[in-house]
Each structure stands twice: as structure tokens, then as C-alpha cells.
Amino acid sequence: MSDGGVDPITLEVLRNACVAVAEEMNATLVRTSYSPNIKDRRDCSCALFDVVGEGANAAAEMISQAENIPVHLGAMPYSVAAAIEAFPPENLNDGDAILLNDPFHGGAHLPDMTLVTPVFVADELVAVAANRAHHADVGGGRAGSVAADATEIYQEGLRVPPVKLYDGGDPVEDVFDLLLTNVRTPDERRGDFRAQRAANRTAVERVRDLAARHGRDTLSAATGEIKAYAERRMRAEIEELPDGTVEFEDYLDDDGQGHEDLRVAVAVTVDGDELVVDFEGTSEQVAGAINAPLAVTASATYYSVRCVTDPDVPPNAGTYRPIEIRAPEGTVVNARPPAAVVGGNLEISQRVTDALLGAFGTEAPERSVAAAQGTMNSVTFGGRDRAGDPFAFYETVGGGYGGRVGADGMDGVHAHMSNTLNTPAEVLETVYPLRVRRYAYRPDSGGDGEFRGGLGVRRDIEVLTDGVSFSLLADRRRHRPYGLAGGGPGAPGEDYLDRDGGWTAIPGKSTHELDAGDVVSVRTPGGGGYGDPSDRDAAAVARDLRLGKVSAERAREVYGLDPDDQ
């Protein structure tokens, strides 16, 4: 028997069943959503929580998640906590669904709408289902609601505290009307909200099935033991790390409002089976839209710790109990309202990850990885299509992953805190007045090393109609992704605008008004390299040369391979 009184076989069956519930939630959300951002890019995440305590002391703790977006999943417990605080169990009914996106009350940034649904079994609240989906527009000053020029949260879109979107199974039409009146694409938003509800209703049905099959008391005991098991596993992993404190710092280029070289400092202290992550010394919050709420910083921290320990430790509330986070208020990693935060979710999350992986890599490089591209390269277009209907398009663009022991970095991927897909060119060109002119890897953009950093990509998009608002929110245009264990840094990103046949460089955080024929070119960073480049296998260099991933000049000067001999 386990410590919780559930036999090991039943415990493992229920642990995997809870994971399957979250995965099926996600499949439902993707399948039933309206927007390409969710249906094709899969910018969404799902998780399942159990309920501990009663009455005013009731709380929900994550027991399983689908393998979706790291920046969503580590932060989602904050959203569920805010929902339960606003609507304690005595104020909840079967069929309710609570919506929120307020970054200062459990959210991350405004486009990420979280829907929280209670799960009742025989009138007892036993679980909570939650999902988060990035909506392509939630109002604000610019279409797409990811504006590089915002300086306070009021400009970024509609800010929603916890409210009931469904009450006893019925839509709360007043809330729907309020939401849909303030967005540019209301039909798409309504469809995505319905998809989120369908995902959570899937969880309700599956949890009830589990309770009927195994018994409510057994299910409750099992979820507690699942968390206790994960805690034991994580504590054992932390104990294997050397005791002491390691410091590291990394920088964002700027905030788009004149503040440059924004520091993310971290001190990681290992003491037995506990770990403290302290961000003292990080830059104060800034005017630009790259500040992060605490939930985002916590999410990146949890992810990074999982990367350098055993990734098979089940991710749930127990996993994170041994980890303490100290993030000073008023800094870019724990901003106070009314800070603009849309880019914190996108960029601070990546830089926190880079800083933490750099800290772990200082002491144990074999456990870590060289820096990935370190940015999400957020691209937003909005306006009216050729039929006169409003549109809002958002995507992130992949880049290089960092090299690591035994493997080159992956090319053109959405690394670390992103983990979405690209928007297929066929979908983009069918749904929006846009055309993909070029989509290719950037040769020589990966950092040199025994194991090369992954390549960044170049993505050129042409606008096919007049009066289109374009916003770019990206980083690593000056501060290159670092190499590890002697590896070289990845190439920085570059961005250009073509008007009338000539390329002009544009800032990585900027907004522009475009007309038909204008072309935007986003060229993303490569990943850092790992290990001494002189140790790279000649066959690997020859393969890179043959595939066009490195130039003949690079092969000769860095790796000592004469292309003429190949």
C-alpha cells in the first residue's frame, strides 16, 4: 500500500488517468476552437486540480497537466487560486465556469483567457478543471492586443477579474456581451470561449467516470498521494545538486521605450532537498510592455528546475513544494499595476529561463543547455480585409535551440516557454489578407561548438490590403544567446520592412502602419553552441555544409574543414 492507503497499481492507474483527462481536455479545445491561433498554433494549455480543505480553507492544487505551453502551466495555479478566492465552494454550482485574465489577480497577460470549471460528484466539489487559451484579440489600442508601444495595462486590452461566464450551465449573456463588445473579432472570440467550456466539460465527465469506477474516497486519496510522490521525487533530485549558491545574470535588449539592458539577476541556493531562487538585483519595472507578474516568473522558474532535474517527475503541486521563489515587488519579474505586461509573458519568461539555466550550467553544464533564441518574436497584424471585415492575426516565430551534451540544438523551434507550432502558410494565406513570401532557415545563425546551436529562421510576410497595423515584440537583437562549456553565442535577431523595393531595419519592439505590398521580414536568433568548436566531428561539419546550415567560410575558419575537399 502507498502512504495514502491506495495500492500502488491503482495509484498508478489513477495518476495516468488524470494525465489522460488533461490531454483529452486539450484535444477537445484544439478540435473545437475557431481561431488559427488555437486550432493550428495550439497556443493553449489544460490542467486538472483536486480540492483540499473545506469552506473558507478550501484550495485547489494541480494534479496533472497536458504537455502544452510551459508559461501557461506553471502560472495556471495562480489563476485557479484567484477564481476560488472570488467564488468559494459554497458559491459554486454544477455547470459554472469562471473566466479571468487579470495579470495582477492570477493571470499572465491579457490575451491569455483562463476558464475554471468546478467538478461536482454527488453535490461534493472534488476537482477543478482549468484551461488557458491565447485569444487573437481582446481589445486595447492595437489589433491583436500584443502592442509593443503600450505603457500601461489599460492600453493592452480588456482586463477581466474572476467572473462567471457560465452559471449553472447557462451562458451569462451580460458578461458575454461585455466581452464581445470590446473585441475586434467577436464571432471568433465567442467560438473560442465555447471551445474552452467544452474542454472543461470533458474533464467533468471523465472525473465523474473515475469516481464512479474507483470510488470518490479512493480518488481523493490517490490525488493526495500523487502530489506527495512528486514531492518526494523532486526532493531527491534536488539533493543530488551540489549545496551552495550560484549566481547568474542575463539581459533584455530594451523595453521599446528607451530603457536598455534590463537585467535579470538570479541566485540559486541549494540546501539539502530544498531550493531557493532569488531575483534580488533584477531591474526595476519599466514603462514598456515587458514587465511580468509573479505568476509568469514562477512558471519559468518551475520549468527551468524541471529541465535540470528528472523531467519524468510528474508535474503537479507537490513537484514545486521544495522550491521557494523570492522576486522583489516592483521589478520586471514581479511588476506592480498598472504596469504594461503583455511582453512579460513573452520575453521576461524566456530571460528568466535563460538566467536559471545559465546558473545551473555554471556548476553542472552537463545538466543544462546553451541559451535558446530567448524570445518569442511576437508578430501581430490587424485591420480590415478586402471584404471590409475586421481581422487580427497573431503568431510567434521559432528560432534556434541551444546545443547540449551529445546533441546539436534544434533548428527553427519555439523553445522553452513557448512550445507552440507555427501558423501554416496555407492557413495564414487563406484566413488573412497576408502572404508568406519567404520562410527559411538562417545559415550560420547557430552558435559554434562541439554541438552547434540551432538555426534561426527568416519569415517574410506581405500585406495585401491597406491600413494594416503591425506590431513586433521581440528581443535578443543585441544581447546574443550565450554558449555553454566553451560554445559560441548564437546570432542575434534582425528585423526589416520593405517599402517600395528597399529593406529598412526596424527595432525589435516597434509598431508600424502598413499598406498593400509592404513586406515585413523577421529574422530570428540562433541558439548558443555547447563545447569547444575544435572538438566538433568533421562529419557533422560536412553534413551542415551539405545542407546549407553553415557557410563554406564558416566551415573553414571555425571548424578547419576545407570545403574543396568535400
C-alpha positions in Angstrom: 0.0 0.0 0.0 1.1 3.6 -0.6 1.3 6.1 2.3 -2.1 7.3 1.4 -3.7 3.9 1.7 -4.1 3.3 -2.1 -2.5 0.2 -3.5 0.4 1.0 -6.0 -1.3 -0.4 -9.1 -4.5 1.6 -8.5 -2.4 4.7 -7.7 -0.5 4.4 -11.0 -3.7 3.8 -12.9 -5.3 6.9 -11.5 -2.2 9.0 -11.9 -2.1 8.2 -15.6 -5.9 8.6 -15.9 -5.6 12.2 -14.5 -3.0 12.9 -17.1 -5.2 11.5 -19.8 -8.1 13.7 -18.6 -5.9 16.8 -19.2 -4.7 15.6 -22.6 -8.3 14.9 -23.7 -9.3 18.4 -22.5 -6.6 19.8 -24.8 -7.7 17.7 -27.7 -11.2 18.9 -27.3 -10.1 22.5 -27.1 -7.9 22.3 -30.2 -10.6 20.4 -32.2 -13.5 22.7 -31.4 -11.7 26.1 -31.4 -12.4 28.7 -34.1 -9.1 30.7 -34.3 -6.0 29.5 -36.1 -4.0 30.7 -33.1 -5.6 27.9 -31.0 -6.6 25.3 -33.7 -3.3 25.4 -35.7 -0.7 27.0 -33.5 -2.1 25.3 -30.4 -1.5 28.3 -28.1 -3.4 26.7 -25.3 -3.0 24.6 -22.2 -5.1 22.4 -19.9 -4.7 21.1 -16.3 -6.7 19.3 -13.6 -6.8 20.2 -10.0 -8.1 18.5 -6.9 -9.7 20.3 -3.9 -8.2 20.2 -0.4 -9.7 21.7 2.7 -13.3 22.9 3.2 -15.2 26.1 3.3 -13.0 29.2 3.7 -9.9 27.0 3.8 -10.7 25.2 0.5 -7.9 25.4 -2.1 -7.3 23.7 -5.5 -3.9 22.1 -6.2 -2.7 20.9 -9.6 -2.6 17.1 -10.0 -2.0 16.8 -13.8 -1.4 18.7 -16.9 -1.3 18.2 -20.6 2.1 18.7 -22.2 1.3 22.2 -23.6 2.8 25.6 -23.0 5.2 25.9 -20.1 4.5 29.6 -19.5 0.8 28.7 -19.1 1.0 25.7 -17.0 3.3 26.9 -14.2 1.2 30.1 -13.9 -2.3 28.4 -14.1 -2.4 27.6 -10.3 -2.4 31.3 -9.6 -5.5 31.7 -11.8 -7.3 28.9 -10.2 -6.5 30.3 -6.8 -7.9 33.6 -7.8 -11.0 32.0 -9.1 -11.6 30.0 -5.9 -10.9 33.1 -3.8 -13.6 35.1 -5.7 -16.0 32.1 -5.8 -15.5 29.9 -2.8 -17.1 26.4 -3.0 -20.4 27.5 -1.3 -20.9 29.9 -4.2 -20.3 27.4 -6.9 -22.7 25.1 -8.7 -22.5 22.3 -11.3 -22.2 23.9 -14.7 -20.4 27.1 -13.5 -17.4 28.4 -15.4 -15.2 31.3 -14.2 -13.3 33.4 -16.6 -10.3 35.7 -15.8 -7.2 37.2 -17.4 -6.1 39.9 -14.9 -2.3 39.6 -14.6 -2.5 41.1 -11.1 -5.0 38.6 -9.9 -3.7 35.2 -11.2 -3.4 35.9 -14.9 -0.3 36.2 -17.1 -1.1 38.7 -19.9 -4.5 39.8 -21.2 -4.8 37.7 -24.4 -4.5 34.5 -22.2 -8.0 33.9 -21.1 -8.3 31.2 -18.3 -11.6 29.3 -17.8 -12.1 27.5 -14.5 -14.8 24.9 -14.0 -15.8 23.1 -10.8 -16.3 19.3 -10.9 -19.0 18.0 -8.6 -19.6 14.4 -7.7 -22.9 13.8 -5.8 -23.0 17.5 -4.9 -19.5 17.4 -3.5 -16.8 19.6 -5.1 -13.9 17.1 -5.8 -11.9 18.7 -8.6 -11.4 21.8 -10.7 -10.7 21.8 -14.5 -8.9 24.7 -16.0 -7.6 25.7 -19.4 -5.9 28.8 -20.8 -6.1 29.9 -24.4 -4.4 32.8 -26.1 -7.2 34.8 -27.9 -6.1 36.6 -31.0 -7.7 39.9 -29.9 -9.0 41.1 -26.5 -9.3 44.8 -27.4 -6.9 47.5 -26.5 -5.1 50.1 -28.5 -3.9 47.8 -31.3 -5.4 44.8 -33.1 -4.1 41.6 -31.7 -3.7 43.0 -28.2 0.1 42.5 -28.2 1.2 46.1 -28.6 4.9 46.9 -28.4 4.1 50.6 -27.7 1.8 50.1 -24.6 3.0 51.8 -21.4 0.2 50.7 -19.0 -2.1 47.8 -18.8 -5.2 49.8 -19.7 -3.9 50.1 -23.3 -3.4 46.4 -23.7 -7.0 45.2 -23.8 -10.0 44.2 -21.6 -8.9 43.3 -18.1 -11.2 40.6 -16.6 -11.2 39.8 -12.9 -12.8 36.4 -12.0 -16.4 36.5 -13.3 -18.9 33.7 -14.1 -19.1 33.2 -17.8 -21.5 30.3 -17.3 -23.9 30.0 -14.4 -25.3 26.5 -13.8 -24.6 25.6 -17.4 -26.2 28.7 -18.9 -24.1 31.4 -20.5 -24.1 34.7 -18.6 -25.2 36.8 -21.6 -24.4 40.2 -19.9 -20.8 39.0 -19.4 -20.6 37.7 -23.0 -22.0 41.0 -24.3 -19.4 43.0 -22.3 -16.6 40.9 -23.6 -17.6 40.7 -27.2 -18.4 44.4 -27.5 -14.8 45.2 -26.6 -13.0 43.0 -29.1 -12.5 43.3 -32.9 -13.4 39.8 -33.8 -16.4 38.8 -31.6 -17.6 35.8 -33.5 -14.1 34.2 -33.3 -13.9 35.0 -29.6 -17.3 33.5 -28.8 -16.3 30.4 -30.6 -13.1 30.1 -28.7 -14.8 30.7 -25.4 -17.3 27.9 -26.2 -14.3 25.6 -27.1 -12.8 26.3 -23.7 -16.0 25.4 -22.0 -16.2 22.2 -24.0 -12.7 21.3 -22.9 -13.6 21.7 -19.2 -16.9 19.8 -19.6 -14.8 16.9 -21.0 -12.9 16.9 -17.7 -16.1 17.0 -15.7 -17.4 13.8 -17.4 -14.1 12.0 -17.1 -13.6 12.7 -13.4 -17.1 11.6 -12.7 -16.3 8.4 -14.5 -13.2 7.8 -12.4 -15.1 8.5 -9.2 -17.8 6.0 -10.2 -15.3 3.3 -11.2 -12.9 3.6 -8.2 -14.9 5.4 -5.6 -14.8 9.0 -4.5 -12.7 8.3 -1.4 -10.2 6.3 -3.3 -9.9 9.0 -6.0 -9.4 11.7 -3.3 -6.7 9.7 -1.5 -5.0 8.9 -4.8 -4.7 12.6 -5.8 -3.1 13.4 -2.5 -0.6 10.6 -2.9 0.2 11.7 -6.5 1.3 15.0 -5.2 3.2 13.5 -2.2 5.0 11.1 -4.6 6.0 14.0 -6.9 7.3 16.0 -3.9 9.5 13.0 -2.8 10.9 12.6 -6.3 11.7 16.3 -6.6 13.3 16.5 -3.2 15.5 13.5 -4.2 16.5 15.3 -7.4 17.4 18.5 -5.6 19.5 16.5 -3.1 21.7 15.4 -6.0 22.6 19.0 -6.8 25.7 20.4 -5.0 24.8 22.5 -2.0 25.6 26.2 -2.2 24.7 29.4 -4.1 25.3 30.1 -7.8 24.6 33.5 -9.4 24.0 34.4 -13.0 22.6 37.3 -14.9 21.3 37.9 -18.4 19.8 40.9 -20.1 16.9 42.0 -22.3 17.8 44.5 -25.0 15.3 47.2 -24.1 11.6 47.9 -23.3 10.9 49.8 -26.5 10.5 53.0 -24.5 14.2 54.0 -24.2 15.3 51.8 -21.3 18.1 49.5 -22.4 20.0 46.5 -20.9 17.4 45.3 -18.5 19.0 42.9 -16.0 17.5 39.6 -14.8 19.7 38.5 -11.9 19.3 35.2 -10.1 20.9 33.5 -7.2 20.1 29.8 -6.9 20.7 28.3 -3.5 20.6 24.5 -2.9 20.3 23.4 0.7 19.7 19.7 1.1 16.4 18.8 -0.6 15.2 22.4 -0.9 16.0 25.1 -3.4 15.7 28.9 -3.2 15.6 31.1 -6.3 16.2 34.8 -5.5 15.9 37.6 -8.1 17.3 40.3 -6.0 19.3 42.8 -8.2 16.9 42.5 -11.1 16.0 45.7 -12.9 13.0 47.8 -11.7 9.8 47.6 -13.7 9.8 49.9 -16.7 7.4 51.9 -18.9 7.5 49.4 -21.8 5.3 46.4 -22.1 7.8 43.7 -21.0 7.1 43.6 -17.3 6.0 40.3 -15.8 3.6 39.4 -13.0 4.9 37.0 -10.4 2.9 34.1 -11.9 5.0 34.3 -15.1 8.3 34.3 -13.2 7.2 31.4 -11.1 6.2 29.4 -14.2 9.6 30.0 -15.8 11.3 29.0 -12.6 9.4 25.8 -12.2 10.1 24.9 -15.8 13.8 25.5 -15.5 14.2 23.4 -12.4 12.4 20.5 -14.1 14.8 20.9 -17.1 17.9 20.2 -14.9 16.3 17.5 -12.8 14.4 14.5 -13.9 11.7 15.5 -16.5 9.8 12.4 -15.7 8.9 13.7 -12.2 5.1 14.2 -12.6 4.4 18.0 -12.8 1.9 18.9 -10.1 1.6 20.9 -6.9 3.9 18.5 -5.0 6.7 18.9 -7.5 7.1 22.6 -6.6 6.8 22.4 -2.8 10.6 22.3 -2.3 11.1 25.4 -4.4 11.0 28.9 -2.9 10.8 32.0 -5.1 11.9 35.4 -4.0 11.0 38.1 -6.5 11.1 41.7 -5.3 8.0 43.6 -6.0 8.3 46.5 -8.4 10.8 44.7 -10.6 10.4 43.4 -14.1 9.9 39.9 -12.6 7.2 41.0 -10.2 5.6 44.2 -11.5 3.0 46.3 -9.7 -0.1 47.6 -11.5 -0.7 49.4 -13.8 2.5 48.2 -15.5 2.2 47.0 -19.1 2.8 43.3 -19.1 1.9 41.7 -22.4 5.6 41.2 -23.2 6.5 39.9 -19.8 4.7 36.7 -20.6 6.6 36.5 -23.9 10.1 37.9 -23.1 10.7 38.0 -19.4 9.7 34.4 -19.1 12.4 33.5 -21.7 15.1 35.5 -20.0 14.3 34.1 -16.5 14.7 30.7 -18.1 18.0 31.7 -19.7 19.3 33.1 -16.4 18.3 30.0 -14.4 19.7 27.5 -17.0 22.8 29.6 -17.1 23.1 29.4 -13.3 22.7 25.6 -13.3 25.1 25.4 -16.3 27.8 27.2 -14.3 28.1 24.3 -11.8 26.8 21.4 -13.9 26.9 22.1 -17.6 26.1 18.5 -18.4 22.7 19.0 -16.8 21.9 22.3 -18.7 21.8 23.6 -22.2 23.2 26.6 -24.0 20.8 29.5 -24.5 18.0 29.1 -27.0 16.8 32.0 -29.1 15.5 33.6 -25.9 12.5 35.4 -27.4 9.1 34.6 -28.9 9.3 37.0 -31.7 5.6 38.1 -31.4 4.1 39.3 -34.7 0.7 40.9 -34.8 -1.2 42.2 -37.9 -4.7 43.8 -37.7 -7.1 45.9 -39.8 -9.8 45.1 -42.3 -9.6 42.5 -45.0 -10.5 43.1 -48.7 -14.2 42.4 -47.8 -14.1 45.1 -45.2 -14.3 42.8 -42.2 -12.0 43.2 -39.2 -9.2 40.8 -38.7 -6.5 40.2 -36.1 -3.6 37.8 -36.6 -1.0 36.8 -34.0 1.8 34.4 -34.0 5.2 33.7 -32.5 8.2 32.8 -34.7 10.6 30.0 -33.9 14.3 30.2 -33.7 17.4 28.2 -32.6 17.6 25.9 -29.6 20.8 25.6 -27.6 23.4 22.9 -28.0 23.8 20.4 -25.2 25.8 17.3 -24.3 25.6 14.9 -27.2 23.2 16.9 -29.5 23.1 20.0 -31.6 20.3 22.5 -30.9 17.2 22.1 -32.9 16.6 24.4 -35.8 13.6 26.7 -36.1 11.6 25.7 -33.0 9.5 27.5 -30.4 11.8 27.0 -27.5 11.3 26.7 -23.7 8.4 28.8 -22.5 6.6 28.9 -25.9 6.3 25.4 -27.3 3.6 26.3 -29.8 3.6 25.5 -33.5 3.9 27.9 -36.4 1.0 29.1 -38.4 1.0 27.1 -41.6 1.4 29.3 -44.6 -1.7 27.8 -46.2 -3.9 28.7 -43.2 -2.4 32.2 -42.9 -3.0 33.0 -46.5 -6.5 31.5 -46.6 -7.8 33.3 -43.5 -6.0 36.7 -43.5 -5.1 39.3 -46.2 -1.4 38.3 -45.9 1.1 36.3 -47.9 4.2 34.4 -46.8 6.9 35.5 -49.2 9.8 33.6 -47.6 10.2 31.0 -44.8 13.7 29.5 -44.4 16.5 28.8 -42.0 19.2 31.4 -41.5 22.6 29.8 -42.3 25.4 30.4 -39.8 23.0 31.7 -37.2 23.6 28.8 -34.7 26.4 29.3 -32.2 29.7 27.4 -32.8 30.5 24.5 -30.6 31.2 20.8 -30.4 27.5 20.7 -30.6 26.2 23.5 -32.7 23.3 25.8 -31.7 20.1 25.5 -33.7 19.4 27.9 -36.6 17.1 30.8 -36.5 14.6 31.4 -39.3 13.6 34.1 -41.7 9.9 34.7 -42.2 8.8 37.4 -44.7 5.1 38.3 -44.7 3.5 40.6 -47.3 0.4 42.7 -46.5 -2.3 42.5 -49.2 -4.6 45.4 -48.1 -4.2 49.0 -47.0 -4.4 50.3 -43.4 -2.9 47.4 -41.6 -1.5 47.9 -38.1 1.7 45.8 -37.4 3.3 45.3 -34.1 6.6 43.4 -33.4 7.6 42.5 -29.9 10.9 40.6 -29.9 14.3 40.5 -28.1 17.9 39.1 -28.5 18.6 41.7 -31.2 21.7 43.0 -29.3 22.3 40.5 -26.4 23.1 37.2 -28.2 22.1 33.8 -26.8 25.0 32.6 -24.8 27.1 29.5 -25.4 27.9 26.9 -22.7 31.1 25.0 -21.8 33.2 26.8 -24.4 30.5 27.1 -27.1 29.9 30.3 -29.0 26.8 32.6 -28.9 24.0 32.4 -31.3 23.4 35.1 -33.9 21.2 38.0 -32.9 17.8 38.5 -34.5 17.2 41.1 -37.2 14.0 42.8 -38.5 13.3 44.7 -41.7 10.5 46.4 -43.5 10.4 46.6 -47.3 8.5 49.5 -48.8 9.0 50.4 -52.5 11.6 47.7 -53.0 14.2 48.6 -50.3 14.8 46.9 -46.9 15.0 49.2 -43.9 16.0 47.9 -40.5 13.3 48.3 -37.8 13.5 47.9 -34.0 12.7 44.6 -32.4 10.0 46.4 -30.4 8.1 48.7 -32.7 4.7 49.4 -34.3 4.0 50.4 -37.9 1.2 51.3 -40.2 1.4 49.2 -43.5 -0.3 49.3 -46.9 -0.7 46.7 -49.6 2.6 45.5 -50.9 4.6 46.2 -47.8 6.7 43.2 -46.6 7.9 42.5 -43.0 10.9 40.3 -42.5 11.5 38.8 -39.1 14.9 37.0 -38.8 15.1 35.1 -35.5 18.2 34.4 -33.3 20.1 31.2 -33.4 20.8 29.1 -30.3 24.1 29.1 -28.4 26.7 26.4 -29.0 27.9 23.8 -26.5 31.5 22.7 -26.1 34.7 23.7 -27.9 34.2 24.1 -31.6 37.5 22.5 -32.3 36.1 19.2 -30.9 33.2 19.1 -33.5 33.1 15.9 -35.5 34.3 16.6 -39.1 31.4 14.5 -40.5 28.9 16.7 -38.7 30.5 19.8 -40.2 30.5 18.3 -43.6 26.8 17.4 -43.2 26.0 21.0 -42.1 27.9 22.3 -45.1 26.0 20.0 -47.5 22.6 21.0 -46.0 23.4 24.7 -46.2 23.4 25.2 -42.4 26.9 26.6 -42.3 28.7 28.5 -45.0 32.0 27.4 -46.6 33.8 30.3 -44.9 32.5 29.2 -41.5 33.4 25.6 -42.1 36.9 26.6 -43.0 37.6 29.3 -40.4 35.9 27.9 -37.4 35.9 24.2 -37.8 39.0 23.7 -40.0 37.2 21.9 -42.8 38.2 22.7 -46.3 35.0 22.7 -48.5 37.1 22.0 -51.6 38.0 18.6 -50.1 34.3 17.6 -49.7 
